[in-house]
Amino acid sequence: MDRASVAGIFLALAGLLVGQALEGGKLSSLVQPAAFAIVVIGTVGAVLLQSEAPTFMRGLRMLRWVFSPPPSQRAALAREIAVWGLHARRDGLLSLEKYMAVNKDKFVQKGLRLVVDGIAPDKVRSLLEMEVTAYEFGERQAVKIWEAAAGYSPTIGILGAVLGLIHVMENLSDPGKLGSGIAVAFVSTVYGVGLANMFFYPIANKLKTIVAERVTQYEILTDVFHDIASGDHSRVIEERIACLLSRP
C-alpha cells in the first residue's frame, strides 16, 4: 500500500471539509446527489466518447497502481541479467532458452527468444525498440483517460451550475425550491473543479511516473539483449546492471 497516496487523498478531503466547517457552512450542504450525478456521469460519458473501450478499461484497471504500485523489479532484473551474461559467455546463447519459460514478462521472453534464435544484434535492438514504443504508447493512452477526465469535469461542473440556475429561474415563484437549485448550481462547480485538481490530475501524473519507470527498465533491457547477442565483454553488461540499479 502506498501510504503517500492514502495520505494525499485524506489531506485533500480534510482540507475541503475543514475549510467548509471553519467558514460556518454545513458539511451536509456539499452532499448533492444531483450535482454528483451530473459531474461524474457526464465526465465518464465524455471520456468514453473520446476513448476506445479497451483503453478505457485498461485505464480504470491502472487505478490500483496509485494505491498499490507494482513492486520494483530492478534488483531481480539485475540478478537475472548477471546470470544471462554468465551463461551466454560460458555455455553459448542457446543456454538462455531455459530462462524463457520461467520468466513471466513477455518483453523479457521476446528478448531472450530473439537472442536464442541468433538474430543479428542490431535487428534485436530494432525489434525490441519497436516493442518498447508500442508498449509505451498503449500505456500512455490508458493514462490519458484520467487527464481527459480532469479536463472535462470542471466544464461539466459549470454545466451543472447552469442547470441549477435554470431550475432556480423556473421556481422563482416558489421560494421553497430555490435553495435546492442554488445548492446544485454551486456544488456542481465544486465537484467538477475538486475532482479534476484533487484526484484526476494527481492520479494521471502518478500513473505516468509508474509507466515511465517500466519503459526505462525495458530500454535498459533492450541494450542488455543487444550486448548479449553481440558477445560484448562482461564489463559492458555490468555497467548496464549498475545503470539499472542507479536510476532514480
C-alpha positions in Angstrom: 0.0 0.0 0.0 1.3 3.4 -1.0 0.8 5.5 2.2 1.6 8.7 0.4 -1.4 8.2 -1.9 -3.7 7.4 1.0 -2.4 10.4 3.0 -2.8 12.7 0.0 -6.5 11.8 -0.5 -7.1 12.2 3.2 -5.5 15.6 3.3 -7.2 16.8 0.2 -10.7 15.9 1.5 -9.8 17.1 5.0 -8.7 20.5 3.7 -12.0 20.9 1.8 -14.2 19.7 4.7 -12.4 21.6 7.4 -12.4 24.8 5.4 -16.2 24.4 4.9 -16.7 23.9 8.6 -14.4 26.9 9.6 -16.4 29.1 7.3 -19.6 28.2 9.2 -21.0 26.0 6.4 -22.7 22.7 6.9 -20.9 19.6 5.6 -24.2 18.2 4.5 -24.6 21.1 2.0 -21.8 19.6 0.0 -23.7 16.3 -0.4 -25.8 16.9 -3.5 -26.6 13.7 -5.4 -27.9 15.6 -8.4 -24.7 17.6 -8.8 -22.6 14.4 -8.3 -24.6 12.6 -11.0 -24.2 15.4 -13.4 -20.4 15.7 -13.0 -19.4 12.1 -12.6 -21.7 10.5 -15.1 -21.1 13.4 -17.6 -17.4 13.1 -17.2 -17.4 9.3 -17.7 -19.5 9.7 -20.8 -17.2 12.3 -22.3 -14.1 10.2 -21.6 -15.8 7.1 -23.1 -16.7 9.1 -26.2 -13.1 10.0 -26.9 -11.6 6.6 -25.9 -11.8 3.1 -27.2 -13.4 0.7 -24.7 -10.3 -1.5 -24.1 -8.2 1.7 -23.5 -10.8 3.0 -21.1 -10.9 -0.3 -19.1 -7.1 -0.5 -19.1 -7.0 3.0 -17.6 -9.5 2.0 -14.9 -7.5 -1.1 -14.0 -4.4 1.0 -13.7 -6.1 3.0 -10.8 -5.0 0.3 -8.4 -1.3 1.2 -9.1 -2.0 4.6 -7.3 -2.5 2.8 -4.0 -0.6 -0.4 -4.6 2.2 0.3 -7.2 3.9 -2.6 -9.0 6.8 -3.7 -6.9 10.2 -2.7 -8.2 11.9 -5.3 -10.4 15.3 -3.6 -10.6 17.2 -5.8 -8.1 15.6 -9.0 -9.5 16.4 -7.9 -13.1 19.9 -7.1 -12.2 20.5 -10.6 -10.8 18.8 -12.1 -13.9 20.9 -10.1 -16.3 24.1 -11.2 -14.5 23.0 -14.8 -14.8 22.2 -14.4 -18.5 25.5 -12.8 -19.3 27.4 -15.5 -17.4 25.7 -18.4 -19.1 25.8 -16.8 -22.5 29.6 -16.5 -22.3 30.2 -19.8 -20.7 27.6 -22.1 -22.4 26.6 -20.2 -25.5 23.4 -18.3 -26.4 21.3 -21.4 -26.7 21.7 -21.9 -22.9 19.4 -18.9 -22.4 16.4 -20.9 -23.7 15.6 -22.3 -20.3 15.1 -18.9 -18.8 12.3 -18.1 -21.3 9.9 -20.4 -19.6 10.5 -19.3 -16.1 10.1 -15.5 -16.8 6.6 -14.2 -16.9 7.4 -10.9 -18.5 6.5 -11.0 -22.2 9.1 -8.4 -23.1 11.9 -10.5 -21.4 10.6 -13.6 -23.1 10.7 -11.9 -26.5 14.2 -10.6 -25.9 15.6 -14.0 -24.9 13.9 -15.7 -27.8 15.5 -13.3 -30.3 18.9 -13.8 -28.8 18.5 -17.6 -28.7 17.3 -17.6 -32.3 20.5 -16.0 -33.3 19.0 -12.8 -34.7 21.6 -10.1 -35.6 22.3 -7.8 -32.7 21.2 -4.6 -34.5 18.0 -6.3 -35.5 17.4 -7.4 -31.9 17.7 -3.8 -30.8 15.4 -2.6 -33.6 12.7 -5.1 -32.8 12.8 -4.5 -29.1 12.8 -0.8 -29.5 9.6 -1.2 -31.6 8.2 -3.3 -28.8 9.0 -0.6 -26.2 7.5 2.1 -28.3 4.2 0.1 -28.7 4.1 -0.7 -25.0 4.7 3.0 -24.0 2.0 4.2 -26.5 -0.6 1.8 -25.2 0.1 2.6 -21.5 0.1 6.3 -22.1 -3.2 6.2 -24.0 -4.7 4.4 -21.0 -3.3 7.1 -18.6 -4.8 9.8 -20.8 -8.3 8.9 -19.7 -7.5 10.4 -16.3 -6.1 13.5 -17.9 -9.2 13.7 -20.1 -11.4 13.4 -17.0 -9.5 16.2 -15.4 -10.1 18.4 -18.4 -13.8 17.6 -18.8 -15.0 17.6 -15.2 -14.7 21.4 -14.5 -16.6 22.2 -17.6 -19.3 19.7 -16.9 -19.4 21.2 -13.4 -20.2 24.5 -15.0 -22.9 22.8 -17.0 -24.4 21.5 -13.7 -24.2 25.0 -12.3 -26.1 26.4 -15.3 -28.8 23.6 -15.0 -29.1 24.5 -11.3 -29.6 28.2 -12.1 -32.2 27.3 -14.8 -34.0 25.3 -12.1 -33.9 28.4 -9.8 -35.3 30.6 -12.5 -38.1 28.2 -13.2 -39.2 28.3 -9.5 -38.8 32.0 -8.6 -42.4 32.0 -7.5 -41.8 29.1 -5.1 -39.2 30.2 -2.6 -39.1 26.7 -1.1 -37.4 25.3 -4.2 -34.8 28.0 -4.6 -32.4 26.6 -2.1 -32.0 23.2 -3.7 -31.5 24.7 -7.1 -28.8 27.1 -5.9 -27.1 24.3 -4.0 -26.9 22.1 -7.1 -25.6 25.1 -9.1 -22.7 25.8 -6.8 -21.9 22.3 -5.6 -21.7 21.1 -9.2 -18.8 23.5 -9.7 -17.1 22.4 -6.5 -17.4 18.7 -7.6 -16.1 19.4 -11.1 -13.1 21.5 -10.1 -12.4 19.5 -7.0 -12.3 16.1 -8.7 -10.1 17.5 -11.5 -7.4 19.0 -9.3 -7.5 16.8 -6.2 -8.0 13.4 -7.9 -7.9 13.1 -11.7 -4.7 15.1 -12.4 -2.7 13.7 -9.5 -3.8 10.1 -10.5 -2.7 10.8 -14.1 0.7 12.2 -13.0 1.4 9.3 -10.7 0.5 6.7 -13.3 2.7 8.5 -15.9 5.6 8.1 -13.4 5.0 4.4 -13.0 4.8 3.9 -16.8 8.0 5.9 -17.3 9.7 3.6 -14.8 8.7 0.5 -16.7 9.7 2.0 -20.0 13.1 2.9 -18.6 13.6 -0.7 -17.5 12.7 -2.1 -20.9 15.0 0.4 -22.6 17.9 -0.9 -20.5 16.9 -4.5 -21.2 16.9 -3.7 -24.9 20.6 -2.6 -24.6 21.3 -5.7 -22.5 19.9 -8.1 -25.1 21.9 -6.3 -27.8 25.1 -6.7 -25.7 24.5 -10.4 -25.1 23.7 -11.0 -28.8 26.9 -9.1 -29.7 29.0 -11.1 -27.3 30.2 -8.0 -25.6 32.6 -8.1 -22.7 31.1 -8.8 -19.3 32.2 -5.4 -18.1 29.7 -3.8 -20.5 26.8 -5.9 -19.1 28.0 -5.0 -15.6 27.7 -1.3 -16.5 24.2 -1.9 -17.7 23.4 -3.5 -14.3 24.9 -0.6 -12.5 22.8 1.8 -14.6 19.6 -0.2 -13.8 20.2 -0.1 -10.1 21.2 3.6 -10.0 18.2 5.0 -11.8 16.3 7.5 -9.6 
